[in-house]
Every structure is written in C-alpha cells, then in structure tokens.
Amino acid sequence: MPPVISSTSMTIQLSNSSATSSANSFNCKSIEIYSPITEIVVHPLKAFEPTDAIPTMLEVITQTDHPVTFLTLNFMGWGSSGPSDPDPRCLQIAHKAQLTALRAHLENFTLKYTFEHDVVHDWTVDLLHHTRNLRTLHMETCSDLKGAPLFHRLALSSDMAWPQLRELSLERIRARGDDLTMFLQKSQQSLRVLSLHFIRIISSKEDLK
C-alpha cells in the first residue's frame, strides 16, 4: 500500500546535503496524497483554506529529485454533512519545477476528484502534457458522472501523447463520443487494457453512424 499523505501544517527546509541524504533514505516510489475537503465549521471566512499536502509533497520530490513512479492524487473527501469541495488553491500554487520533477519518472497516475474546477483541469493537463513514460492512467470522479470538461481539454491537446500507455481506466466519467475517440488515439499503438466503469458517453445518432 502506498503511504497516505494527509493535509497537515508543516514546514520543510532541505539544504543540498540534506536533500541528497533524504533521497537516499526515501526508497518508496509509490505515493498517495489524500487531500481532505474544507468546510464551513465556525466562521464563513474560514471556509476555504488551501490544503498543503499536495504542494508540500511535490516540493519534497523536487528538492530530493526522488523518482516517483506511482502517484495517486485523491480529492475524494467527505464532510460531516456529506461531500464537499476541497480548496483548489492547493493545486494552483504548485509551480512548474514541481511538475517537471514529478513527471520525469511517473509511470502510473490515478486522479480521484469530486468536483469540476479549472484549477484541477489546468494542473492535470500540465502534468500529463509531457509525461512520456506513463503506462497506467486511472481517472475517477464521484457518482454524478462528471469529467466532460477535463476530458475535452485532454482530447484537444494535439501535442499530448502517451506512447507507452498500456492501461487506461475510467470510472464514473462523462465524455463526448468524439473526445473519447481522440483520447484513445493518443495511445492507440501501445494500449492493451481499456476499463470503463459507469461511463456516460454523450453522442448523437450521427456520431453512432
């Protein structure tokens, strides 16, 4: 099981020497970052505080140059009164160097999220844009079948391709038929396993012809 990094308040300072030491002692290459939701608990102005688990872990990976091959980003959170949205700013503050370091060795990526937000879309598209070693991709949303805007952006990225992708799993995703076709064409030479669970394909009779 990958280690689960929850949202906590922490400060990490690594010098060059300590970064090298940390990289040598940190042998785990499979990481799951679980980002809890934010809720209105006491005061409305405190409803949205950025989850720091994601940028903190990405900064550790960047500074240590640690080769992470398996990443699960879990936005599936529940509050006391049901599902709620996590704060998207935890992705917005991630910088280019973090994405570059992460995708250098990434082979397996799982994205689980409960809501549609441009920040999540931007982050995911930027990450997958040059992840040439990707072998397994799993995308999952909550039960109301979201995902069409993100899927549309991934499909329209003409210079995005995964020449080594062998397994694609989509769960509770809604997508247009032509977007799904374009998405599959990006890895048509390498794809061996396609798993679809509760997929809603938006298409017309003309598309089916």
Backbone bond lengths (Angstrom), bond angles and torsions (degrees), N, CA, C in turn:
res aa  C-N    CA-C-N  psi(-1)  N-CA   C-N-CA  omega(-1)  CA-C   N-CA-C  phi
1 M - - - 1.462 - - 1.529 109.72 -
2 P 1.339 118.07 135.95 1.459 119.30 178.49 1.512 110.64 -71.80
3 P 1.328 117.92 151.70 1.455 119.49 176.41 1.516 110.24 -66.59
4 V 1.319 116.94 142.20 1.453 121.88 -179.48 1.517 108.92 -101.73
5 I 1.322 116.36 120.44 1.455 121.70 -179.50 1.520 108.10 -100.63
6 S 1.303 117.82 107.75 1.456 120.52 -179.51 1.517 109.78 -90.46
7 S 1.315 115.26 172.46 1.462 119.82 -178.00 1.520 110.39 -80.13
8 T 1.305 116.31 115.68 1.455 121.53 174.92 1.517 108.13 -137.55
9 S 1.294 116.51 163.27 1.458 120.59 178.84 1.514 109.01 -91.64
10 M 1.335 117.10 113.31 1.447 119.45 -179.33 1.520 110.26 -148.38
11 T 1.305 115.14 154.10 1.458 122.07 177.29 1.513 108.76 -118.71
12 I 1.331 117.06 127.82 1.457 121.10 -178.30 1.520 108.93 -119.06
13 Q 1.313 116.47 124.49 1.453 121.81 177.29 1.522 108.05 -125.61
14 L 1.305 116.00 119.43 1.456 120.58 -178.19 1.519 109.62 -123.89
15 S 1.306 116.74 122.57 1.458 120.27 171.50 1.515 108.14 -81.10
16 N 1.309 117.90 174.87 1.460 120.66 -179.88 1.518 111.75 -61.15
17 S 1.332 116.61 -41.26 1.458 119.76 -178.52 1.511 111.57 -69.49
18 S 1.345 116.91 -42.14 1.454 119.07 -179.27 1.511 110.93 -71.22
19 A 1.340 116.99 -30.08 1.459 119.76 177.88 1.511 110.39 -64.23
20 T 1.336 117.01 -41.88 1.460 120.61 178.14 1.512 111.02 -64.16
21 S 1.323 116.36 -42.07 1.457 120.83 179.02 1.514 111.04 -63.61
22 S 1.348 116.43 -42.17 1.453 120.24 -179.46 1.511 110.94 -65.06
23 A 1.326 117.16 -38.97 1.458 120.72 -179.27 1.515 110.92 -64.03
24 N 1.347 116.34 -37.27 1.457 119.61 -179.01 1.517 112.31 -71.93
25 S 1.336 117.17 -30.93 1.455 120.32 -176.50 1.519 112.63 -91.73
26 F 1.321 117.28 -14.75 1.458 121.99 -177.35 1.523 108.58 -99.04
27 N 1.339 116.74 90.63 1.459 120.85 -171.08 1.523 113.69 -91.92
28 C 1.311 117.70 -11.20 1.458 120.15 -176.67 1.526 110.26 -71.54
29 K 1.327 116.70 129.33 1.460 121.64 -179.63 1.525 111.97 -109.98
30 S 1.327 116.96 2.91 1.457 122.20 -179.99 1.524 108.99 -118.35
31 I 1.329 116.89 118.67 1.459 121.41 -173.55 1.525 110.14 -131.44
32 E 1.331 115.80 136.25 1.454 121.50 170.87 1.521 108.35 -117.07
33 I 1.321 115.77 126.38 1.458 121.24 176.91 1.520 107.79 -108.22
34 Y 1.308 116.09 113.73 1.458 121.40 -179.21 1.524 108.79 -102.03
35 S 1.323 116.13 118.10 1.459 120.98 -176.83 1.517 110.01 -105.24
36 P 1.322 118.14 103.77 1.459 120.44 179.87 1.523 111.54 -62.65
37 I 1.299 115.59 158.71 1.454 121.45 178.41 1.518 110.16 -73.31
38 T 1.307 115.71 164.63 1.461 120.68 170.61 1.518 108.09 -111.74
39 E 1.309 116.86 143.91 1.456 120.47 -175.99 1.522 111.47 -135.04
40 I 1.308 115.65 160.75 1.457 121.33 170.26 1.523 107.26 -82.04
41 V 1.318 116.67 107.99 1.462 120.50 -176.73 1.527 110.90 -106.73
42 V 1.332 116.72 -53.79 1.461 120.46 -176.79 1.521 111.43 -114.57
43 H 1.321 115.46 -50.72 1.460 120.06 -173.97 1.521 109.24 -131.14
44 P 1.337 118.27 134.03 1.474 120.69 -178.10 1.519 114.22 -55.26
45 L 1.337 117.74 -33.32 1.459 120.48 -178.26 1.521 112.23 -69.27
46 K 1.317 117.62 -15.72 1.457 121.70 179.64 1.527 111.41 -101.53
47 A 1.315 115.75 16.71 1.464 119.43 -176.45 1.519 112.48 -70.36
48 F 1.328 117.21 -30.65 1.452 119.85 -174.40 1.524 111.09 -122.36
49 E 1.281 116.16 101.46 1.454 123.19 174.97 1.525 107.64 -118.57
50 P 1.339 118.44 131.51 1.465 119.53 -174.65 1.521 112.54 -64.62
51 T 1.320 115.81 132.84 1.457 121.55 175.34 1.520 108.37 -72.41
52 D 1.320 117.32 122.12 1.460 119.70 -173.03 1.518 113.74 -93.71
53 A 1.322 118.28 -2.07 1.464 120.16 -176.56 1.521 111.96 -61.86
54 I 1.328 117.26 -41.02 1.458 120.56 -175.53 1.530 112.04 -68.56
55 P 1.344 119.61 -57.45 1.468 118.16 -179.64 1.521 113.44 -64.23
56 T 1.333 117.32 -30.92 1.463 119.65 178.50 1.521 110.82 -64.62
57 M 1.339 116.51 -47.63 1.464 119.79 -179.01 1.521 110.94 -68.00
58 L 1.326 117.39 -38.14 1.461 120.18 178.31 1.524 111.18 -64.63
59 E 1.333 117.17 -34.90 1.458 120.17 179.10 1.526 110.87 -69.12
60 V 1.333 117.03 -36.65 1.466 120.35 175.56 1.525 110.18 -61.85
61 I 1.340 116.18 -44.95 1.466 120.99 179.23 1.528 110.45 -61.74
62 T 1.338 116.75 -41.29 1.459 121.40 -178.33 1.521 111.89 -66.18
63 Q 1.332 116.64 -47.31 1.460 120.20 -175.44 1.527 112.75 -71.76
64 T 1.322 117.36 -30.65 1.467 120.14 -179.46 1.523 112.10 -92.11
65 D 1.344 116.60 -9.91 1.465 120.98 -175.97 1.525 110.27 56.12
66 H 1.321 115.47 39.36 1.462 120.65 -176.88 1.529 110.62 -79.15
67 P 1.331 118.74 130.24 1.467 121.79 -177.11 1.525 112.89 -80.51
68 V 1.320 116.96 87.40 1.461 121.35 176.87 1.521 108.87 -81.11
69 T 1.320 116.75 123.71 1.462 120.76 -178.94 1.523 112.38 -105.12
70 F 1.336 118.02 -20.30 1.464 121.76 -176.88 1.522 108.63 -131.07
71 L 1.331 116.96 117.94 1.460 121.14 -179.65 1.520 110.37 -128.70
72 T 1.326 115.76 129.73 1.458 122.27 171.24 1.518 108.22 -116.02
73 L 1.317 116.29 120.61 1.460 122.04 175.99 1.521 107.62 -107.07
74 N 1.321 115.93 108.57 1.457 121.89 -171.19 1.523 110.47 -108.46
75 F 1.331 114.97 109.12 1.456 121.36 176.31 1.528 111.72 -102.11
76 M 1.338 117.00 12.24 1.455 120.70 -176.18 1.525 109.83 -80.89
77 G 1.312 117.59 88.38 1.457 120.47 -177.75 1.513 112.37 -111.09
78 W 1.324 115.37 156.27 1.460 121.59 176.05 1.511 109.04 -130.26
79 G 1.315 116.35 139.83 1.452 121.25 176.67 1.511 111.17 -104.47
80 S 1.306 116.16 -173.45 1.459 120.62 -178.30 1.519 112.16 -67.86
81 S 1.331 116.77 -23.58 1.457 120.19 -178.39 1.520 112.37 -115.50
82 G 1.317 118.07 16.49 1.452 120.92 179.29 1.507 111.58 121.32
83 P 1.334 117.53 -171.38 1.463 120.60 -176.95 1.520 112.10 -67.70
84 S 1.311 116.48 146.96 1.458 122.07 178.80 1.519 108.76 -145.30
85 D 1.317 116.79 168.05 1.464 120.53 -176.33 1.522 111.71 -86.99
86 P 1.330 118.13 133.21 1.461 119.42 169.95 1.522 109.66 -72.92
87 D 1.294 115.90 162.73 1.457 120.06 -178.98 1.525 109.67 -78.31
88 P 1.325 119.34 118.43 1.466 121.39 -177.12 1.517 114.21 -69.34
89 R 1.348 117.97 -11.78 1.460 119.17 -177.99 1.526 112.47 -64.68
90 C 1.342 116.90 -20.21 1.462 119.03 178.72 1.522 110.81 -65.36
91 L 1.329 117.87 -23.38 1.461 120.89 174.73 1.518 111.09 -91.47
92 Q 1.313 116.62 -32.76 1.460 120.84 -175.03 1.519 112.08 -64.73
93 I 1.335 117.37 -30.77 1.459 119.64 -177.09 1.524 112.27 -85.84
94 A 1.332 117.89 -4.51 1.465 119.66 175.35 1.533 108.66 -67.65
95 H 1.320 117.42 134.89 1.458 119.82 -175.51 1.535 111.18 -105.36
96 K 1.321 115.13 170.95 1.465 121.88 -172.59 1.522 112.80 -59.35
97 A 1.330 117.45 -38.69 1.464 120.47 -179.27 1.521 111.50 -61.57
98 Q 1.343 116.82 -35.35 1.459 120.60 178.38 1.524 110.99 -66.48
99 L 1.320 116.93 -43.49 1.462 120.71 179.27 1.521 110.85 -65.25
100 T 1.326 116.95 -40.94 1.462 121.07 179.90 1.518 111.08 -62.34
101 A 1.328 116.72 -44.53 1.463 120.77 179.96 1.517 111.34 -66.26
102 L 1.333 116.59 -37.55 1.459 120.43 -176.99 1.520 112.05 -69.83
103 R 1.320 117.12 -46.27 1.460 119.38 -174.16 1.528 113.41 -80.13
104 A 1.326 117.77 -5.58 1.463 120.71 -179.47 1.521 112.03 -62.19
105 H 1.332 117.42 -35.07 1.461 121.10 -177.08 1.527 112.86 -121.11
106 L 1.328 117.59 -0.61 1.457 120.93 -172.16 1.527 112.11 -66.12
107 E 1.338 115.92 125.91 1.460 121.94 179.42 1.526 112.10 -117.06
108 N 1.326 117.12 -26.66 1.462 121.47 -177.92 1.528 109.13 -133.07
109 F 1.331 116.24 123.34 1.462 120.03 -178.09 1.516 109.93 -130.98
110 T 1.337 115.63 128.37 1.457 122.44 176.22 1.519 108.68 -121.29
111 L 1.329 116.28 126.36 1.460 122.06 177.67 1.520 108.79 -118.87
112 K 1.331 116.02 120.25 1.462 122.01 176.27 1.524 107.59 -121.69
113 Y 1.327 116.31 124.22 1.459 117.83 -178.58 1.519 110.84 -148.21
114 T 1.337 115.39 156.57 1.455 121.01 -172.66 1.521 113.69 -107.40
115 F 1.314 118.03 -1.82 1.455 118.10 -171.87 1.518 111.11 -150.27
116 E 1.327 114.87 160.68 1.456 121.74 176.37 1.527 108.90 -96.45
117 H 1.308 116.41 123.25 1.462 119.85 178.21 1.516 108.29 -152.39
118 D 1.333 117.10 138.45 1.462 121.51 -177.51 1.522 112.52 -59.24
119 V 1.332 117.37 -32.81 1.457 120.12 -179.07 1.524 110.64 -64.97
120 V 1.330 116.53 -42.21 1.466 120.45 176.97 1.519 110.25 -63.72
121 H 1.327 116.22 -41.62 1.462 120.48 178.48 1.528 110.75 -62.06
122 D 1.336 116.86 -47.80 1.469 121.10 -179.22 1.521 111.11 -59.13
123 W 1.322 116.14 -46.39 1.467 121.08 -177.27 1.522 110.95 -62.90
124 T 1.332 116.38 -44.98 1.463 120.59 -178.07 1.522 111.47 -66.48
125 V 1.327 117.04 -43.65 1.463 120.85 179.03 1.526 110.30 -63.21
126 D 1.332 117.32 -43.57 1.467 120.70 179.09 1.523 111.26 -62.39
127 L 1.322 116.68 -40.52 1.462 120.31 -179.39 1.524 111.38 -66.40
128 L 1.322 116.60 -45.27 1.462 120.83 -174.93 1.525 113.12 -80.46
129 H 1.327 116.90 -9.71 1.460 120.49 -173.49 1.524 112.78 -61.03
130 H 1.314 117.61 -39.85 1.459 120.58 -176.98 1.527 111.98 -128.66
131 T 1.323 116.08 30.77 1.466 120.31 178.97 1.521 108.16 -89.25
132 R 1.316 116.51 77.70 1.461 122.22 -171.81 1.525 113.40 -73.55
133 N 1.337 117.36 -19.24 1.463 119.74 -178.20 1.520 112.90 -91.81
134 L 1.330 117.34 4.84 1.457 121.04 -175.25 1.531 111.22 -62.29
135 R 1.330 115.45 127.77 1.465 121.43 -179.75 1.529 112.46 -114.50
136 T 1.330 116.73 -29.92 1.462 121.27 -179.40 1.523 109.23 -134.30
137 L 1.338 116.31 130.49 1.457 121.56 178.49 1.520 108.96 -130.94
138 H 1.332 115.94 123.72 1.468 121.67 178.18 1.520 108.10 -125.31
139 M 1.334 116.07 125.60 1.459 121.52 177.67 1.513 108.81 -124.60
140 E 1.326 115.29 132.97 1.468 120.34 -175.29 1.523 109.72 -144.55
141 T 1.336 116.03 134.96 1.458 120.25 173.94 1.521 108.75 -117.42
142 C 1.331 115.92 -175.66 1.456 119.59 179.22 1.521 110.23 -77.61
143 S 1.304 117.27 -175.46 1.463 121.89 -167.53 1.521 115.11 -71.12
144 D 1.344 119.20 -8.43 1.460 118.79 -177.80 1.526 112.79 -90.76
145 L 1.317 116.49 16.72 1.461 122.00 171.05 1.532 113.05 55.99
146 K 1.314 115.53 66.83 1.458 120.62 175.75 1.525 109.35 -98.11
147 G 1.311 115.74 -174.78 1.451 119.30 173.73 1.505 115.73 117.40
148 A 1.340 118.64 -11.11 1.461 120.40 -176.19 1.529 113.43 -59.15
149 P 1.336 121.11 -46.15 1.475 120.00 179.85 1.522 113.40 -61.77
150 L 1.331 117.32 -43.30 1.462 120.27 179.26 1.520 110.56 -65.51
151 F 1.307 116.85 -43.94 1.455 121.04 179.67 1.521 110.68 -61.48
152 H 1.319 116.89 -38.67 1.464 121.23 179.83 1.528 110.58 -63.60
153 R 1.325 117.46 -42.05 1.462 120.66 179.38 1.525 111.60 -66.36
154 L 1.320 116.87 -40.47 1.463 120.01 178.68 1.525 110.93 -64.86
155 A 1.324 116.19 -39.13 1.459 120.17 -178.83 1.527 111.64 -67.78
156 L 1.324 117.28 -36.32 1.462 121.29 -175.53 1.524 113.37 -82.62
157 S 1.319 118.14 -8.53 1.469 120.72 178.50 1.521 108.83 -75.37
158 S 1.321 115.91 95.36 1.463 121.21 -170.64 1.522 113.41 -64.66
159 D 1.337 117.39 -31.33 1.461 119.50 -177.69 1.524 112.72 -94.67
160 M 1.336 116.55 12.46 1.454 120.86 178.45 1.527 109.69 -96.87
161 A 1.324 116.29 123.65 1.466 120.55 179.23 1.519 109.07 -150.08
162 W 1.326 114.85 152.33 1.465 120.59 178.82 1.527 108.00 -126.41
163 P 1.317 117.48 85.89 1.467 121.65 -173.30 1.519 114.30 -65.96
164 Q 1.347 118.07 -14.34 1.455 120.42 -179.24 1.526 112.85 -112.17
165 L 1.334 117.64 5.15 1.459 120.27 -177.77 1.527 110.50 -66.38
166 R 1.324 115.80 121.90 1.461 121.34 -177.89 1.527 112.74 -110.64
167 E 1.322 116.98 -24.60 1.468 119.89 -175.98 1.524 110.38 -136.65
168 L 1.335 115.73 126.50 1.457 122.24 178.87 1.520 108.63 -125.81
169 S 1.327 116.11 125.08 1.460 121.74 -179.41 1.522 109.25 -126.49
170 L 1.329 116.34 124.38 1.461 122.29 179.50 1.519 108.72 -122.82
171 E 1.321 116.35 128.86 1.466 120.63 -176.43 1.527 110.14 -132.40
172 R 1.339 114.33 125.57 1.469 121.60 -179.32 1.532 111.32 55.81
173 I 1.309 114.91 42.92 1.465 121.21 179.65 1.522 109.28 -106.39
174 R 1.306 116.25 139.18 1.462 121.57 173.17 1.516 107.73 -109.08
175 A 1.331 116.85 131.43 1.463 119.95 -176.98 1.522 110.27 -150.80
176 R 1.315 115.32 151.38 1.457 120.24 173.25 1.519 109.05 -73.36
177 G 1.315 115.57 148.47 1.458 120.28 -177.62 1.514 113.20 -59.21
178 D 1.338 117.16 -43.19 1.465 119.57 -179.44 1.527 111.55 -69.73
179 D 1.338 117.25 -32.08 1.468 119.83 176.17 1.519 110.87 -65.63
180 L 1.322 116.61 -41.95 1.461 120.37 179.10 1.524 110.67 -63.18
181 T 1.331 116.51 -40.04 1.463 120.58 178.70 1.526 111.20 -63.14
182 M 1.323 116.74 -47.05 1.468 120.85 179.50 1.525 111.21 -64.41
183 F 1.324 116.31 -36.50 1.458 121.35 179.20 1.524 110.39 -63.51
184 L 1.321 117.12 -44.28 1.463 121.29 -179.03 1.525 111.58 -68.77
185 Q 1.325 117.08 -30.23 1.459 120.06 180.00 1.526 112.77 -66.15
186 K 1.322 117.60 -20.92 1.459 121.22 -179.06 1.524 112.22 -68.54
187 S 1.328 116.49 -19.02 1.469 119.70 -179.33 1.525 111.30 -136.58
188 Q 1.327 116.79 29.97 1.455 120.35 -173.44 1.526 113.55 -65.58
189 Q 1.323 118.06 -24.79 1.458 120.32 -178.94 1.524 112.54 -80.84
190 S 1.319 117.27 -25.15 1.469 120.09 -174.00 1.520 114.34 -110.32
191 L 1.345 118.21 -22.26 1.460 121.49 -172.71 1.530 111.79 -64.43
192 R 1.328 115.10 128.11 1.464 121.44 -179.42 1.521 112.44 -118.04
193 V 1.329 117.68 -27.02 1.465 121.55 -177.53 1.526 108.97 -129.80
194 L 1.341 116.39 124.94 1.458 122.43 175.87 1.520 108.17 -124.19
195 S 1.330 116.47 117.91 1.458 121.98 -177.16 1.524 109.30 -119.03
196 L 1.331 116.85 119.93 1.461 122.39 -178.92 1.524 109.23 -120.41
197 H 1.328 117.06 123.59 1.458 122.14 -179.77 1.528 109.06 -126.36
198 F 1.328 116.20 119.04 1.460 121.28 177.24 1.526 111.21 54.97
199 I 1.321 115.67 51.33 1.461 121.14 -179.35 1.525 110.01 -93.63
200 R 1.316 116.46 134.03 1.460 121.07 174.50 1.520 107.89 -109.84
201 I 1.317 116.43 113.27 1.460 121.57 -179.05 1.522 108.99 -99.44
202 I 1.311 116.05 122.15 1.457 122.20 -179.87 1.524 108.36 -89.88
203 S 1.322 117.03 114.23 1.465 120.05 -177.85 1.521 109.94 -154.07
204 S 1.316 115.36 160.95 1.461 122.15 177.11 1.524 109.50 -104.93
205 K 1.297 116.60 174.93 1.459 120.31 176.96 1.524 110.85 -62.67
206 E 1.326 116.46 -34.13 1.459 120.09 178.33 1.520 111.10 -64.62
207 D 1.338 116.25 -37.47 1.461 120.03 178.36 1.522 110.73 -63.52
208 L 1.329 116.09 -39.66 1.461 120.21 -178.31 1.523 111.79 -67.67
209 K 1.332 117.17 -27.68 1.464 120.13 178.35 1.522 111.06 -71.40
